[in-house]
Amino acid sequence: MIDWMSESFFILLAWIMIGSGVVTMITLLLGMKAHYGRYAPVNAEQYWQRSIPARWGWLIQEAPSFLLPAASFWEAPNLGCKVIILLIVAHYTNRTFIFPLQLKNPKPTPLSIVASAFVFCLWNGYLQGFYHAWYYTFEPGHFRQPISILDQLIYLRPGFVLFFGGMAINLHSDEILRNLRKEGETEYKIPRGGMFEYVSGANFFGEIIEWFGYFLVARSLPAAAFSFFTFANIGPRAIQHHQTNGLIPDGTRRNSIIIPVEGRLSFPSSCNIPHFPSYSLSGISPPLNA
């Protein structure tokens, strides 16, 4: 019988998440699309009958990623563990309670998407929260020489910079996407401004950077698993967004998909991107929102 509170079970959950990330990435790169947001079918009556309002969908599916780490916070043995858990709580306070209320004219979300996201958030919330509360150790000497917990937090400042920098990019990009539509509008528009001037998937870029920063702070297998799964899940979605966009009206900009770099992997704005490119994470046009 598996002991769901044992350290070995948490490690197993982390490795399963990594494996799931690989499968998810391959599946999405082969062309499968999650049917929500811009990929929701417009004229599918059965689809809409099995959907719920988007705001309720977000609240329900994201709630475990807030509630479980918040509960585990009180069992964390020291400041280091509490700080790591607070990073999760900070992100999902916005995602669970604030972000849904800010949505403008959102399309209904399929129950299947809400259910699968709920299961993942239950899995990840338990893994991130209680592993770092019960088994993670912020030991003096963890980084080659004996130092205090406070010194270790300072030593980990690059991770904090990436986490909060990525969060800021993600929040600002979400704001740009929300403000694309006027009241009553439902069509997608090309976002401009902020990191969208450099990458077509600015919101995805911010979240990937955020969770990579989280991994650099925690430096644990569960944190690495979540960071990788985030990249594996939303990286291909950014590519899907990019494939179906038209060129920017002036045709002068060259954008990456989620990595803000220019170079030989970027296509000039005059190129036509085939339906199945080589899946390098760079390209030309910005995405339509969400």
TILUMVO-647687 format. One record per residue (C-alpha): x, y, z. Coordinates in steps of 0.001 Angstrom, whole numbers, plus 524288, in hexadecimal, padded with zeros to 5 digits. Each point is the difference from the previous one (the first is absolute). Layout:
BEGIN
XYZ;...
END
This chain:
BEGIN
800008000080000;8054580D667FC3A;801FB809A180AFB;7FB3E80CB57F9EC;806C3807D080AC0;80D6E7F9CF7FE3B;80B7A806F47F9B8;801467F5417F5DB;7F1F68029B7FBA4;802F380E697FDEF;80C037FC747F7FD;7F7B47F6B57F7F7;7F60780AC27FD8E;80AE6808F67FB53;805667F6087F663;7F25C7FD1C7FADF;7FE4480E9E7FDBF;80C8B800767F829;7FB8E7F45A7F7E7;7F2B18063A7FE14;806BD80C597FB6A;8073C7F8757F588;7F37A7F9817FB42;7F89A80CEB80060;80A678071B7F830;800A87F5867F58B;7F1277FF657FEEC;7FE9080EBA7FE99;80B37801207F665;7F9747F5C27F78A;7F45F809077FE9D;7F65E7FCF780AD3;7F9B680C4F805AF;7F95C801F880D0F;7F248804B27FC90;7FF0A80C558080A;8027E80E667FD85;802FA802997F1C9;7FF0C7F1807FC8E;7F2417FE4C8053B;7F6CE7FBAF7F4FB;7F64F80ABD7FCF0;7F4F77F8167F9ED;8004E7F3D98085A;7F3327FF9D80798;803EE7F3DB8078C;80CA3806A6803EB;7F90B80BA180615;7F6647F73B80730;80B747F9A3806EF;8068B80CB3803E4;7FF37808F980BC7;8026880EA480148;80E77802C77FEA1;8012C8076A80CCD;7FA6F7F4A9807B6;808797F69D7F83B;80C668075B803A3;7FC2B800BD80E59;7FCBE7F19480103;80BAC7FABD7F88E;80A54808AA80640;7FB0F7FF5480E08;807D47F3E48042C;80CC3806957FC11;7FCCA80AD78099C;7F95D7F89580AFF;809927F4B8801A1;80C8A808278007D;7F912809C7808DC;7FC967F4D680935;80DC87FA747FF62;805F480D3F80379;7FC897FE1A80E4D;807567F3178006C;80C8C805407F9E1;80AFC7FEEE80A0D;807F780C1E7FCC5;8008480CD77F8AF;806287FA247F3C8;7F5167F61B7FE21;7F59780A30802C5;805B18094E7F5DB;7FFC27F5817F57C;7F1D37FCCB8030A;7FC7380E708000D;804C7801257F1F6;7F5D17F5F27FBF7;7F57A8068E8083C;8032280D687FA41;7FE837FB487F200;7F36A7F88F8025A;7F9C880ACE8080C;7FFB1807807F33F;7FCB57F4787F743;7F4F87FB06808A0;7F95380C3880503;8047480C187F879;8027B7FB9F7F202;7F2637FA037FDD5;7F93A80C828044E;807F4807F27F65C;7FC2F7F8087F406;7F839807717F5CC;7F5A07F8CF7F82E;806607F2AC80224;7FB0F7F43A7F8A1;7FA987F4C18082B;809E17F5B7803F1;7FD897F1877FD21;7FD7B7F7B880C03;80A4D7F6827FB1D;80A4A80ACA80049;7FBC48047480D8F;800457F20580511;80D777FCE97FA7A;8058B80CF2804F3;7F9FC7FD9180D64;806867F2A7800D3;80D22805BC7FC0D;7FEDB80B35809C7;7FC367F64F80AA4;80BDD7F7D47FC8D;8095480B767FEE0;7FAB28077680BB8;801EA7F428808A7;80D717FD3E7FA52;8057280DC9800E6;7F9BF8038180CED;801B37F42A80893;80CEB7FB3E7FA7C;8064880CFE8035F;7F9348001180D37;802F27F20F8040B;80C587FB767F928;8074780B807FA47;80B9F80499807F5;8062780D5D7FF96;80C937FB0980600;80BB58086B803B6;80B1A7FC067F71E;7F6DF7FC347F4ED;80799809137F716;80DF87FB6D8026B;80267807AA80C60;7F8CC8019380CE5;7F70F80BD27FF22;7F39980418806FE;7F2607FEBF7FA65;7FF6480EB87FDF0;80CE97FFA57F89B;7FACF7F4F97F796;7F3FE8080B7FC68;8090280B0C7FBCC;808787F6427F88C;7F3E67FBC27F8AB;7FCC480DBF7FB51;8015F7FC807F162;7F4B87F692801CC;7F7EB80A5D806D7;80311809CF7F544;7FB8A7F6817F57A;7F3E37FC048079F;7FB0C80DB7802AA;804CD805187F2E2;7F8BD7F5107F914;7F3FB8028F80835;8006B80E727FC58;8012C7FCB47F17F;7F4E57F65580113;7F7118099080715;8030F80B2C7F6AE;7FE047F7577F41B;7F2EE7FB558055B;7FBF680E2B801B1;8038B803007F1E0;7F80F7F4527FB53;7F435803DD80834;8000580DDA7FACA;800367FBD27F1BE;7F14A7FE967FFE0;7F5C380A4A8022C;7F3737FCB780719;7F8107F65A7F808;80B257FC127F6E7;803ED7F1C27FF18;8094A7FF7A7F462;80E9A7FE33801F8;8097080B0D7FD95;80EBB800C97FEE5;8060B804FD80CA8;80A2780AD17FFF2;8085D805F080AAA;808327FAD080B2B;806BC7F31F7FD42;7F6F77FDDA7F46D;8095E808E37F8AE;80A587F55680169;7F8B77F30F80108;7F2E07FBEB7FAB0;7FCE17F7E680C1B;8039D80A1780A51;7F68B7FAAB80A24;8058D7F2557FE0C;80DEE8051D80097;7FD48806AE80CFC;7FA3E7F3D380623;80B097F73F7FB4E;80A148096F80592;7F8498010780CA4;7FFF57F173802A5;80E1F7FE637FBDE;8033780A3380A4D;7F7FF7F823809B6;808467F41D7FCD5;80C8D807C180204;7FB398040480D6B;7FB507F29180450;809B07F76C7F898;7F7C87F3FE80298;7FAFF7F53B7F719;7F197803EC801A6;8035580E147FC77;807BD7FB657F423;7F4AE7F7427FBDF;7F63680B2280082;8090B8095F7F8E9;802237F6147F539;7F1947FC977FEE0;7FC8D80E697FEBA;8097D8015E7F4AB;7FB647F3467F9CB;7F1BB8040C800CF;7FFB980E677FC42;80BE4800167F712;7F9037F8297F55A;7F3A18080780210;8080880C257FD1C;8048E7F97E7F371;7F1E57FCD47FC67;7FC4280E3080221;80B6C804437F7A5;7FCE17F6F77F4A4;7F263805677FDE2;8031980E83800C6;800B9808FD7F460;80B82809057FE3E;8006580CAD80791;7F98C80A8F7F7CE;80C988078E7FD50;8078A7F3637FD93;80C53805C7805D1;8019D7F92B80D0F;8066F7F2FD80262;7FB667F92D80C3C;803767F3A380732;7F5597F73380526;8037B7FF3380E6B;80EC08025480064;8039880E647FDB9;80BA87FDF47F716;80315803577F208;809357F8677F764;800DA7F5117F65E;7F4817F8D08061C;7F6FE80B977FD39;7F8BA801087F33C;7FFB180CF97F898;7F2B48065B7FF97;7FE727FCC37F19A;8008D7F16080259;7F4577F6F980006;800A87F68980B66;7FB747F2377FC85;7F5757F9758080F;809C27F702806AB;80CEB80758801B2;80C1B7FA7F80650;7FABB8046B80D34;80B34808D780361;7FA6A809FE80979;801B080BB27F724;7F8778059B7F496;7F9A280C527FB2F;7F25B8044880381;7F981802A480D21;7F4B77F7908047D;7F1DE802CE8013F;7FC3A800BD80E2C;7FE097F41F808C5;
END
